[in-house]
Amino acid sequence: IDAVKFDKNKNIIQISEYQTAIKNIEKIESGKKKLSKQLGFDFSLENLFDLSDENGLLAKLDTSLRYELFVLATHYWEASWLENNETIKNFSYEQEDRKKFWQIRAMLTPCFVTTLHSGVSFFQCKVLSEFETPIDFIDLLIIDEAGQVMPAVAGALVSATKKLLLVGDALQIQPVFTLPSSIDFANAKKFTLCTDRVGYDFLKIAGILSSGDNATGQAYGNLIYLGQCKAKFKLTNHAHPGLLLREHRRCAAEIISYCNKLCYNDQLIPLTKKTLCEYPRMAYAHVKGEIKTQNGSRYNPLEAESIARWIAKNKEKLLKNSNKETLDDCIGVVTPFSAQARAIQLALNKYNLHINKVGTVHSLQGAEKDFIIFSSVYTSNDNVGTYFFDRAPNMLNVAVSRAKMSFLVFGDMDIFDKYRNSSPSSLLATYLFDKEENELLDVIQPRYCTPEIDDIQQLNSLEQHVAALKNSFERTTHELHIVSPFLTTTAIKSDNLVSTITKYSNHININIYTDPTLNDKRSHDFHNAKKMLFNAGAHVFSVKNVHSKIIAIDDRVIIEGSFNWLSASRDNPQFIREECSMEYRGEKAAKFIQLALNPIKTKIINSEKAIND
């Protein structure tokens, strides 16, 4: 058919070859009829090698003849093994005998499963007086999780194979490296792989080195990167050579969307079946904890306590949503630090909760759970340059992509800033704070849950919260602080706050703290709400990245919880959510107020003057 050529008017210009082509077509049609009769089914010549075409020859063969041939081939090699197995005991460790030995073994078990370390010693034979692994002996070597493998670790076994298939993701768990880069550089120079630091930097891109960047945890050697350099094919519109498994069937679309943007340039196609879930797909709980260290590893016991307490409270609801019998079947907890993993496990044991998957991202590699809880550990008081999970995209990519139904972040939400460069946590903040309803409201701040805190009252209903807000003006003698990340004119009007602020602002200071970045989807209403509060006599402060919801009355009373004081819906049942706040009036009130407000005051962007301008 290829012999037939046409001019620009689609006229045949090679008549002699045309006659040959016609005969070829006749042969093909005759051969197709004969083959169809032999196979017992008809097939299409179009898309002959396209497995997605169910009428194509390959697809038809996969569901008919190939299965029968596989069964026959299995029995043939079983019989061959029975014939040859007795000869194995006579084989020596010389190369030719060992090859026959493995070939006979392969008749019964053609697939050998091994580690990269033990596989090398298994496939060894005697060459002169030394034991060696033969070159190009294995027909096909498949290495799973190749993105976690240093080339130096795999090199010996790779040299023994004719064909190599690497399966893995370089953007998930990184290979572990211990070799200092100075020694790695010296080795590269010694074996003439490079002559200077510039050449060494190029080797980092190639992925063949044995060291890494200690600051980011990024390995300079990665078997997947090396495989991509050697692959001879590349998908259209894909940045790297090799195949990309684009169809994603684990996480809900809203969850994998984060990983898609973070690592895969929106090339993944979510195909997960939609399931109902009472929890937000990307949820968060704002917990103001306190960092401690243990053997150089960070942990946050208050955060760990909050996670365990919340799971205990929500146990039945979690099991109902996941349709599982035990919490261990449906929940995994991941954290950047091993000390925090231990703290969380201790807290879970305290509430008699049995969850095995609690650890760093390495413990969840390859796993999946309906609910993944991420404990971030850090607080806004920490003087940290780059958070551990922001050093590379791998950690959050692994953590988020383990969650099938819901990914829940427990921690100090003030550290998650969607406008802070292009870090993995800033992108995560965009997803977490996309909707106000993504916040978990039934989480009690852990500082109010200790045995010595007794002068406390819990607020659960909308009516209790609205009453507490109104009464706070009467109870204040000097200074009233209201922290409300969100503002709406509707809530301010519903509570008649303009007249209340006007009435009391002459003899008390009324300070209101809010976050414009969280209100960017309704900026016009937010700006009007700020003006209403300022014109009534309140000091309104715009604060960058604030998530606490607080009322502080002088230094005597603090009310803290999940209720957005100046934005929560007052009269529409559809939008009224279960809220929880704690009112504390004890001797530690002044200390708690200071701990809560000081970090907020340090992040003030501007005050009422800028608002008025």
LOFI-461093 format. One record per residue (C-alpha): residue in three letters; x, y, z. Coordinates in steps of 0.02 Angstrom, whole numbers, plus 32768, in hexadecimal, padded with zeros to 4 digits. Layout:
N
AlaXYZ;...
This chain:
613
Ile800080008000;Asp809180758026;Ala80CC805F7F73;Val803880C37F31;Lys8065817C7F21;Phe7FF982117EF3;Asp801682BE7EAD;Lys7FC9835D7EFB;Asn7F2383387EA3;Lys7F20828A7EF0;Asn7F4082357E49;Ile7FA581947E49;Ile805181B57DFE;Gln809E81077E0A;Ile802B80987DA4;Ser80A180037D9E;Glu80AE7FFD7E5C;Tyr7FF280197E69;Gln7FD27F6F7E1B;Thr80487F1F7E99;Ala7FEF7F797F26;Ile7F457F377EEE;Lys7F8A7E857EF1;Asn7FD17EA57F9F;Ile7F277EE17FDD;Glu7ED57E457F95;Lys7F567DD97FF0;Ile7F367E368094;Glu7E797E208085;Ser7E8E7D68805A;Gly7F087D5180EB;Lys7E917DAB8162;Lys7E017D378134;Lys7E6E7C9D814B;Leu7EB17CDC81F3;Ser7E037D0B8230;Lys7DC77C5C8209;Gln7E5B7C0E8264;Leu7E477C7F82FE;Gly7D8B7C6C8305;Phe7D657D278305;Asp7D657DBB828F;Phe7DD27E5482AD;Ser7DF37F008267;Leu7E917F2D8206;Glu7E807FE18240;Asn7EDE800B82E1;Leu7F2C7F5F82D5;Phe7FA57F7B8365;Asp7F347FE983D0;Leu7F047F8A846E;Ser7E7E800A8496;Asp7E1E7FD783FA;Glu7DBA7F408434;Asn7D9F7F0A837F;Gly7E5A7F0E8357;Leu7EBF7E6F8342;Leu7F297E8583E0;Ala7E937EA9844E;Lys7E367E128408;Leu7ECC7DA28421;Asp7EDE7DD884D7;Thr7E307D9784FF;Ser7E387CF78499;Leu7ECE7C9E844E;Arg7F567CE884BB;Tyr7F057CA5855A;Glu7EFC7BF68512;Leu7FB17C0184D6;Phe7FE77C3C8583;Val7F967BA685D6;Leu7FE77B308557;Ala80917B84856B;Thr80847B748629;His80657AB9861D;Tyr80EF7AA5859B;Trp81717AF4860D;Glu81327A9486A4;Ala815079F38643;Ser81FB7A33860B;Trp82287A5586C1;Leu81F679A386F2;Glu82687960866A;Asn82FE79CB8698;Asn82F279E78754;Glu8351794B8784;Thr83EB79888725;Ile83FC7A228796;Lys845679C38820;Asn84E5799B87A9;Phe85077A50877A;Ser85A37AAA87B6;Tyr85B77B6487D9;Glu860D7B818732;Gln85B87C0486C5;Glu85687B928644;Asp85257B1A86C9;Arg84DD7BA88731;Lys84867BF08699;Lys84367B478677;Phe84077B3D872F;Trp83A97BE48729;Gln83587BB98683;Ile83127B1886CA;Arg82D37B758764;Ala82817BF486F0;Met821E7B6A869A;Leu81B37B5F8738;Thr81C87C0F877E;Pro81F97C8586F1;Cys81EA7D1D8763;Phe826B7D2F87EF;Val82427DB08877;Thr82D87DF688D4;Thr83277E91891C;Leu83B07EEF88C1;His842E7EB38941;Ser84047DF9894E;Gly83E17DE78893;Val84977E07886A;Ser84D67D7A88DA;Phe844C7D03889E;Phe847C7D1487E7;Gln85347CEC87FC;Cys85A57C6C87AD;Lys865C7C3C87B6;Val86D07C8D8739;Leu877F7C4B8750;Ser87977C5C880C;Glu871C7CEB8828;Phe865F7CF38837;Glu860D7D6E87C0;Thr85617D9F8782;Pro85547D7786C7;Ile85367E098651;Asp84967E1185E7;Phe844F7D6F8629;Ile83A67DA28670;Asp83267DBB85E4;Leu82C37E46863B;Leu82E47EA086DF;Ile82537F03872A;Ile827E7F7887B9;Asp81E97FB8881D;Glu81F3805C8880;Ala828A80898816;Gly8277813F884A;Gln82BB810C88F5;Val835580B588B0;Met840580F988A0;Pro845680C187FA;Ala84ED8080885A;Val847C800888B9;Ala842A7FC5881B;Gly84C27FC487A8;Ala84FC7F1287C9;Leu84547EC087A7;Val842E7F348714;Ser84D07EFA86C0;Ala848C7E4786C2;Thr83F07E6D865B;Lys83CC7E7E85A1;Lys83337EED85B9;Leu83067F628648;Leu825B7FA3867C;Leu825B80298704;Val81B8804C875F;Gly81AE80DC87DA;Asp819B819587FB;Ala82318206881A;Leu81BA82868867;Gln818A821788F8;Ile820081CA897A;Gln82B681F88957;Pro8346817B895B;Val83A6817789FE;Phe845881B589EF;Thr84E681B68A6E;Leu857E81DC8A03;Pro85C082908A17;Ser85BE82F38975;Ser867883198989;Ile86A2825E897B;Asp8623824988EF;Phe867882D6888F;Ala8724828988AC;Asn86E681E0886C;Ala869B823187D1;Lys8741828787AB;Lys87A481E887CC;Phe87408187874B;Thr8744821986CE;Leu8689823986D5;Cys86AF82F286F0;Thr874483658703;Asp86FC83F3876A;Arg8663842C87CD;Val860884658730;Gly861383B686E7;Tyr85E0836E878F;Asp854283DA878E;Phe8513839186E4;Leu852382E2872F;Lys84A3831487B3;Ile8423832F8729;Ala844D828786DB;Gly842282318780;Ile84B981BF878A;Leu850F81FE8828;Ser850F81B388D7;Ser84FA824C8945;Gly847682D3895B;Asp8448837D89A2;Asn843E836C8A60;Ala83DA840E8A6E;Thr834C83D589FD;Gly835C83188A07;Gln836783158948;Ala83D28283890A;Tyr844982A18878;Gly843281EE8843;Asn838B81A4880F;Leu836E810987A5;Ile82D081548758;Tyr832F81EF871C;Leu83B6817F86D5;Gly83348116867C;Gln82E481B18632;Cys838D81E585EB;Lys839D813C8593;Ala82E981238559;Lys82D68130849D;Phe822081678498;Lys81BF81F984DF;Leu8105821F84EC;Thr80C382B98493;Asn80B983528504;His811482F68590;Ala81AE834785DC;His821082A685F6;Pro8232820A858D;Gly81DB816885B8;Leu8126813E85DD;Leu80B9819E8658;Leu802B814586B0;Arg7FAD81D2869D;Glu7F0E817E86D8;His7EF981958793;Arg7E7C812787F0;Arg7EA5813C88AA;Cys7E8081EA88EC;Ala7DE5825488D9;Ala7DFB82D1884B;Glu7E06836588C3;Ile7E978311891F;Ile7F0182D8888C;Ser7EE98383883D;Tyr7F6983C488BB;Cys7FEC83438888;Asn7FC2836087D2;Lys7FED841887E2;Leu808383FC8856;Cys80DF837687F4;Tyr808C833C8753;Asn806483D986F1;Asp7FA983AC86F0;Gln7FC983108688;Leu7F72829586FD;Ile7EC0826486D1;Pro7E558244876D;Leu7DE681AD874F;Thr7DB681878803;Lys7CFE8160881C;Lys7CA781E9887E;Thr7C7C81B88931;Leu7C1C821789B5;Cys7C8082588A48;Glu7C4682C38ADB;Tyr7CF5830C8AEE;Pro7D43838B8A77;Arg7DB9833F89F6;Met7E4283B88A2D;Ala7E2383E28AE4;Tyr7E8284368B71;Ala7E7C844E8C2C;His7ED384E78C75;Val7F3484AD8D0E;Lys7FA785238D6E;Gly802684AB8DB6;Glu80D684B58DFA;Ile817384688DB2;Lys81EC83FB8E14;Thr828283958DDC;Gln82B782E28DFF;Asn835F82A28DC2;Gly8362832B8D3F;Ser82B283038CFF;Arg8222837D8D17;Tyr817C83528D65;Asn80E083B08D99;Pro808583558E27;Leu7FEE83CC8E26;Glu7FD683AC8D6D;Ala7FE482F08D88;Glu7F6382FB8E14;Ser7EEB835C8DA3;Ile7EF782D98D1A;Ala7ED582478D91;Arg7E4582A48DE7;Trp7DF582D08D3F;Ile7E02821D8CFC;Ala7DB581DA8D9D;Lys7D2682578D90;Asn7D0882328CD7;Lys7D2681768CDB;Glu7C77813D8CAB;Lys7C6581C28C25;Leu7D0C81958BD7;Leu7CE180DB8BD2;Lys7C3781018B88;Asn7C7F816D8AFC;Ser7D0680F08ACE;Asn7C9780578AE4;Lys7D2480018B42;Glu7D207F9B8BE3;Thr7DB97FE48C3A;Leu7E14808B8C40;Asp7EB380318C0B;Asp7E5D80068B67;Cys7E2F80B88B3C;Ile7EAB81328B8D;Gly7F6381588B76;Val7FC381E08BD2;Val805E822C8B83;Thr80D882AD8BC6;Pro818482F08B95;Phe81D682B98C39;Ser81ED820F8C8A;Ala81DF825B8D3A;Gln8133829E8D0D;Ala80FF81F38CCC;Arg812A81AB8D77;Ala80CB82378DD0;Ile803182178D65;Gln8038815C8D85;Leu8043817B8E41;Ala7FAC81F08E37;Leu7F49816F8DD3;Asn7F7280E98E54;Lys7F31815D8EDC;Tyr7E86815C8E87;Asn7E9280A18E60;Leu7E9A80C28DA5;His7EF580408D3B;Ile7F40808A8C9B;Asn7FDF803A8C57;Lys800480B08BC8;Val804E813F8C2E;Gly80F8817F8BF7;Thr815C81E48B7B;Val813581DF8AC1;His81A781488AAD;Ser812E80DF8B12;Leu809F81098A9B;Gln80FB80F089F7;Gly808E807E898D;Ala800080828A0D;Glu7F5580D289FE;Lys7ECF81008A7D;Asp7E2581518A72;Phe7E5F81D88AEC;Ile7F0F821A8AFA;Ile7F3782908B8A;Phe7FD282FC8B74;Ser802283408C13;Ser808D83D68BDF;Val80DF83EF8C8D;Tyr8126849D8C6C;Thr80DB853A8CBD;Ser80DC85EF8C85;Asn815086168D18;Asp81DC85AC8CCE;Asn826C86068C7E;Val827E858D8BEC;Gly82BE85BE8B41;Thr827185318ADA;Tyr81FA84B08B20;Phe823383FC8B0B;Phe819E83D38A9B;Asp81C6846A8A2B;Arg8278843689FF;Ala823883CE896D;Pro818B83A0892A;Asn81A182E78952;Met816382E38A06;Leu80BC833A89EE;Asn80A482E38947;Val80AF823A899F;Ala8049826F8A36;Val7FB782B989D4;Ser7FB1822F8951;Arg7F9681A989D8;Ala7EE881F08A01;Lys7E5481A589A4;Met7DC3820789F2;Ser7E0A82958A5B;Phe7EB382E48A83;Leu7EB1833C8B2C;Val7F3983B08B6C;Phe7F4A83C98C28;Gly7FBE84548C5D;Asp7FDE850D8C6E;Met7F8B854D8BD0;Asp7FE785F28BE0;Ile8081859E8B94;Phe802285778AF2;Asp802A86128A85;Lys7FE4860489D5;Tyr8045869F89A0;Arg80EF866389DD;Asn81538641893D;Ser812D859E88E3;Ser814D8522896F;Pro80EB847F8980;Ser809784C08A20;Ser8061856389CD;Leu800785008946;Leu7FBB849289CD;Ala7F7D85318A25;Thr7F2485628985;Tyr7EC184BF898A;Leu7EA284BE8A46;Phe7E6585728A50;Asp7E03856D89AD;Lys7D6085558A0D;Glu7D32858E8ABB;Glu7CDC84E78AD9;Asn7D82848B8AC5;Glu7DA784AF8B7C;Leu7D81842A8BFD;Leu7D1B84818C84;Asp7D1483FF8D0D;Val7DCB840C8D41;Ile7DEA84568DEE;Gln7E8C84B58E07;Pro7EF7843E8E70;Arg7F2F84C08EF1;Tyr7E7E84BD8F38;Cys7E7A84008F4D;Thr7EF983E88FD8;Pro7EBE83AF9086;Glu7EF2845190DC;Ile7E8084B9906C;Asp7DD784B490C4;Asp7D89856290BC;Ile7D4A8547900C;Gln7CA685488FAA;Gln7C8684F78F02;Leu7C2185508E7B;Asn7BCF84DE8DFA;Ser7B3985368DAE;Leu7B2685CE8D3E;Glu7ABE86238DC4;Gln7B46860C8E47;His7BCB86558DD4;Val7B6286EC8DA1;Ala7B37870F8E58;Ala7BEF87028E8A;Leu7C1E87808E03;Lys7B9887FD8E3A;Asn7BBF87E88EF3;Ser7C7987FF8ED8;Phe7C6088BB8EBE;Glu7C0688CD8F66;Arg7C8888628FC0;Thr7D1D88C98F82;Thr7D6389568FEC;His7DFF89858F88;Glu7E2289228EE9;Leu7DC388A78E7E;His7E1B883E8DF9;Ile7DB887E18D72;Val7E1687708CF9;Ser7DA987408C66;Pro7E0687078BC8;Phe7D69871F8B5F;Leu7CF587B78B58;Thr7C4987C98B09;Thr7BD2885D8B0C;Thr7B4287E38B26;Ala7B8587A48BCE;Ile7BAD88568C08;Lys7AFE88928BDE;Ser7AAA87F88C2A;Asp7AFA881A8CD4;Asn7AE088D68CC6;Leu7B9B88E98CEA;Val7BAD89978CA1;Ser7B3F89E58D26;Thr7B8D89788DAE;Ile7C3E89AD8D7E;Thr7C078A638D73;Lys7BBD8A588E21;Tyr7C568A0C8E76;Ser7CE98A518E11;Asn7CEA8AF48E75;His7D268AA18F15;Ile7D7A89FD8EDE;Asn7DF789D08E56;Ile7DAB89598DD6;Asn7E2F89008D6C;Ile7DF988918CDB;Tyr7E7588228C7D;Thr7E4B87D68BD4;Asp7EA2878A8B3D;Pro7E8587D68A90;Thr7ED887428A37;Leu7E5286CB8A74;Asn7DCA87408A36;Asp7E0E875C8986;Lys7D7A87028935;Arg7D028782897F;Ser7D748818898D;His7CEE889B896C;Asp7C80886389FD;Phe7D1B884E8A69;His7D5289008A47;Asn7CA489428A70;Ala7CA288DF8B12;Lys7D49892A8B48;Lys7D0889D88B24;Met7C6A89BA8B8A;Leu7CD289818C20;Phe7D508A0E8C12;Asn7CCC8A978BFD;Ala7C728A538C97;Gly7D108A718CFF;Ala7D7189CC8CFD;His7E2A89BB8CD7;Val7E3189428C44;Phe7ED688EA8C20;Ser7EFC88878B83;Val7F6787F38BB2;Lys7FC287808B3A;Asn7F9486CB8B4E;Val7F2C86C08BED;His7EB9862D8C14;Ser7E93863F8CCD;Lys7DE386728D04;Ile7DF386CD8DAA;Ile7D9C87468E1E;Ala7E0C878B8EA8;Ile7DBB87F78F2F;Asp7E4188618F85;Asp7EB987E38FD1;Arg7E318782902B;Val7DD0871B8FAB;Ile7DFD86C28F09;Ile7D8286698E95;Glu7DD686008E0E;Gly7D95857F8D94;Ser7D5085688CE5;Phe7CCA85EF8CDC;Asn7CEC867B8C5F;Trp7CAB870A8CCB;Leu7C8B87888C41;Ser7C5E87198BAD;Ala7C04867A8BE4;Ser7B5386698BA1;Arg7ACF86A18C1F;Asp7A27867A8BD1;Asn7A3A86018B40;Pro7A2C854D8B82;Gln7A80850C8AE5;Phe7B2485618B12;Ile7B2085538BD0;Arg7BA784D78C03;Glu7BD1847D8CA3;Glu7C4684F28D01;Cys7CAB84DC8DA0;Ser7D04855E8E0B;Met7D4A85608EBB;Glu7D3685F48F32;Tyr7DBC85FB8FB8;Arg7DB98671904D;Gly7E40862490BD;Glu7EE486629102;Lys7F4186369061;Ala7ED086A38FF5;Ala7F4F87308FE5;Lys7FD686B58FAF;Phe7F6386618F30;Ile7F2F87098EE9;Gln7FE5873B8ED4;Leu801186958E81;Ala7F7E86A68E0A;Leu7F8C875E8DD9;Asn8047877F8DD3;Pro806787188D34;Ile7FD1876C8CE1;Lys800F881B8D0A;Thr80B987F68CBC;Lys806487D18C14;Ile7FFD88728C06;Ile800588B48B53;Asn7FAB89588B71;Ser7F2F89A98BE8;Glu7E908A0F8BDA;Lys7EEB8AA38B8E;Ala7F118A428AF0;Ile7E5F8A018AF0;Asn7E1A8AB28AFB;Asp7E8E8AEE8A70;
